[in-house]
Amino acid sequence: MIPENGGSRPTLVLLPGLLCNERLWRPQIRGLSDIAEIVVADLSQGTSMADMAARALSAAPGRFALAGLSMGGYVAFEIMRRAPERVARLALLDTSARADSAETAVRRRDLMDLARRGRFTAVSERLLRTFVHEDRLGDEALVARITAMTGEAGRDVFLRQQQAIRARPDSRSVLPLIRCPTLVLCGRQDQLTPLGMSEEIAARIPGARLSVIEECGHLSTMERPGEVTAEMRAWLCGD
């Protein structure tokens, strides 16, 4: 990849998911910092996809590679609406181009109501069971890292982000317009954004490459860091 920031290395902007921060991307930061300048966008303040995208763009150089996981993918679609010419490469991890289904909207509303009633810990516990492969729930170190991350975000961030997610537009019309090299990656056992959603994205973006991570749930960057970092490295270094 040709550097687009005027320096010796390209800039890679990372977009975290719901209740996530730079902890989500630490393995990739360690594994890719030799080939890219890495910026993790702060998506904790916005109350809409437009707001989050504007904040991410304001912190990015003129041209950059962009990777988003889950909610970060939703923000990436908004960036592709607003400034596709600034994105040199795109990676979409464990995400969906669709708006919420009626069933998902109800689940999201119920979790928000639970948080408003002062039961954010219960919300985090429910989400944890959907964030990783069921076989990894006994991995104490992984669970501790995820719990620390969601705890750092807290209730107010959760409510703001859910508000933005609930109101996001359907992004399927954007997909055929994406022209930069694109990686679509998904854990085989992702419960929140199942593999079929990534298959749909990859099928609609011209030239996109789909990578499926085996024995892996939704937070693929933390659960299978080696495999994900290798896929992202190949994507960054590709022609």
VENNOR-V942789 format. One record per run of one state. SS is the DSSP state (A for helix, B for strand, O for the rest). FROM is the first residue (numbers start at 1). LEN is the number of residues. Records with the same first field share a line. If there is no record, write none. Layout:
SS: FROM-LEN + FROM-LEN
This chain:
O: 1-9 + 16-6 + 33-3 + 41-8 + 59-5 + 70-1 + 94-8 + 117-3 + 132-2 + 137-3 + 167-5 + 176-5 + 188-7 + 205-4 + 214-6 + 224-1 + 238-2
B: 10-6 + 36-5 + 64-6 + 87-7 + 181-7 + 209-5
A: 22-11 + 49-10 + 71-16 + 102-15 + 120-12 + 134-3 + 140-27 + 172-4 + 195-10 + 220-4 + 225-13
